Amino acid sequence: MAFSFKVIRNEADSSARLGLLTLRGIEIPTPAFMPVGTRGAVRAVSPDEVWGLGYRLILGNAYHLYLRPGHELVEQHGGLHRFMGWRGGILTDSGGFQVFSLARLRAVSDEGVIFQSHIDGSRHLFTPELSIQVQESLGSDIIMCLDDVIGYPATKDAALAAVDRTTLWARRCLEIKKKVDPALFGIVQGSVFSDLRNLSAEALGSMELDGYAIGGLSVGEPHEIMVEMMEGTARLLPETAPRYAMGVGKPRDIVEGVARGVDLFDCVLPTRNARNGTLFTSFGVLNIRNARYRDDPRPVDSICTCPLCGKYSRAYLRHLFLEKEILASRLATVHNLSFYRTMMDDIRKAITADRLNSFSREFLATMEETDD
């Protein structure tokens, strides 16, 4: 099997751990952040640039690639790696969240989800079996079981029904999975109800899955509840398998998730914010569109070594955004992805030194600051 995961070190004063995820011989130290390449591209940057920034694993999405260009076409072109020219690993989401958030109309039953495409209004039946078929056709290294996603707030009855259906669908995904590769991850649901998350984690933990995701978060729930759900769920998941918090990507949420034993994260935040002119820096968040940067000769972040900060001024980047130049999004995206890579490097170093708690306090304090 081209997939393996091992825990290398447990942090002394938290539940954080260092791990090594291996996909087709590519080694990915964990905790790790995955840039989002939903439609087969990380927006505004090339696959080679993503690789050059140090990333070895990105996320794609079965829902979007099923609708356009179609998983059959991608398979004809040699799979998603070859289609997009990406030499690293690919994890594909099952499409459950996108059906929940994007479909114009949807009807959920134990069979699957009937939904209306957000692109052209066409109707589709997405089943656990089809989700696995799509992801295997894409040639993903890690695929996800289809899950029943519900929003926040939700009633306990609705959350229980989603847990039961997600468990049923996970069993069907296991049954239909034809190849030894890729690895298959299950998704824990349960909304904000700890007992239901326990039920979901126990049911999935009894299956022969390669990894486990904490789903149904970052859908509007308060920050404190999200952290509580991550902590309670991670504690129940197998020690020897990777744990993945889906869609969790704010810097403070990543730091707090790592401290609670989570290994993998993904989010559109660094790339989406970059395209809007919001940059993450060592001193806090900077909105480059602000008039104060009109003639500012300094780099966005003086301690950052990315191509933006090494060559261009704040004034120039602001000018590019005001002129709606494509280069603005490219440079800002490279910077934000560089910030996230450095953040994950620093988190792993802190775990190695058994000082994650002090690192977290210092890091979160700087993220609350703003540029003067």
BELSUL-V182752 format. One record per helix or strand. SS is the DSSP state (hx for helix, st for strand). FROM is the first residue (numbers start at 0). LEN is the number of residues. Records with the same first field share a line. If there is no record, write none. Layout:
SS->FROM-LEN + FROM-LEN
//
This chain:
st->2-8 + 16-7 + 25-5 + 31-5 + 56-5 + 88-5 + 105-3 + 112-4 + 122-4 + 141-3 + 182-6 + 210-4 + 241-4 + 263-3 + 277-4 + 283-4 + 369-1
hx->46-6 + 61-6 + 70-6 + 79-5 + 95-7 + 127-11 + 155-21 + 193-12 + 222-14 + 250-9 + 268-7 + 290-3 + 306-5 + 313-9 + 325-27 + 355-12
//
